[in-house]
Amino acid sequence: MTAKLDYRWHLREVMATRGMFSTTDLRPLLAERGIDLSPSQTYRLVVERPERLSLKTLMALLDILGCSMEELIEPVTVAAQRRKAAGGASESHGGLGGLRPTRARIVRE
């Protein structure tokens, strides 16, 4: 019996490691490379797991983030994915762990 293959999408985590915590940071960088996405499309690309993705968009993301395809897309078998989801709920929600933006300080003079 062959295992069913699936994948995990790590765009949000990779963006966080590069200091990009907002989807609006990504949109102009994609536009520079000829990829015109609406704000909602950019948000869904970052937050959700894409089912269809153009290769031009994928190559633009790899160029923007300076990462490899293995960092962005992790292949998994369905059985391994179920075990992982049962073991920890944080993986299923795409948590960023310790990667958080720095809090802004407003100082009145």
N, C-alpha and C positions, 0 to 999 in steps of 0.2 A: 504494500500500500504506500503510495507517495504522499508526502506531507503537503498540505495546502500552504502556499506562500502568501504573505501579507507584508506590510511595511509600517514603520513608524516615521512620522514627519517631524523633524526637529528644527524647523525654521525659527520658531519662537525662541528656543533655547540658544541657538547659534547667534541670533540677533542680540540676545541679552549679553552673551559673552563679548560681543563687539561694542557694547554700550548703547545699543539701539533698543529702546524700550517702548517705542510708539510706532504704530503702523504708518503714521504720517512721515516718519523719517525715511521709510523705504520707497514711498511713491515717487519723489523727484529723482531718486537714484535710478529707478527703473525707467523713468521717462527719458533720462539722459542716454539710455541704451536702446531707445526705440520701443519700449514696452509701455503702452498706455492703458492703465487699469483705473477703474473708478475707485473712489474711496472704499466702497463696500466690497469690491472685488479684492482690493489689497488687504482689507481686514480679514476676509474669509481665507485668503491665501496664507496669512500668518497664523490665524487662530484655529482653523479647521484643517483637516487632512484632505488635500486635493485628490479627487478621483481622476481628473483629466488636467494635464499640465503641458503647455507647449514647451518644446525643447528650447526655444529661444528664451522663454521666461526662466526656465531652469538654468540655462547658461548665464543669464544676466544675474540671477541670484548668487550663483557660485562666484562670479566675478566681483559683485558688490561686497560679499561677505568674506572673500578670500579663503574659501573653504573647499573641501573636496566633496564629491557626491556622497561618500560614505558618512561624512559628518551630518549631512542634511537628510539623507534617506537611509534608514536602517531596515534591512530585510529581516523578517522574522517568520517563523512557522506559526500557524494558527494555534497549535497545541501549546507552544512556548508563550504565545501572547496571552492565552487564557490563564496559564499558571502565573504569569507576571501580574496580571490584573487582579487575580485573587489574592496575591501576596501583598500588594500595596496599592491603595487607592490614589496615591499621589501621582503615579505614573499615568493612570488613565485620564487625569485632568491636565497633564502637560505642565506640571509645576515647575517653577524656575529655581526652586531651592533657595540658595543664598544669593542669587543674582537679583538684585533689586536696584532701582534707580535711587540716586541720592536725593534726600529730601531738600526742597528749596527752603532757604531762610530769607525772610523779609525783615530788613533792618531799616528802621526809620531814623532819619538823621535830623 
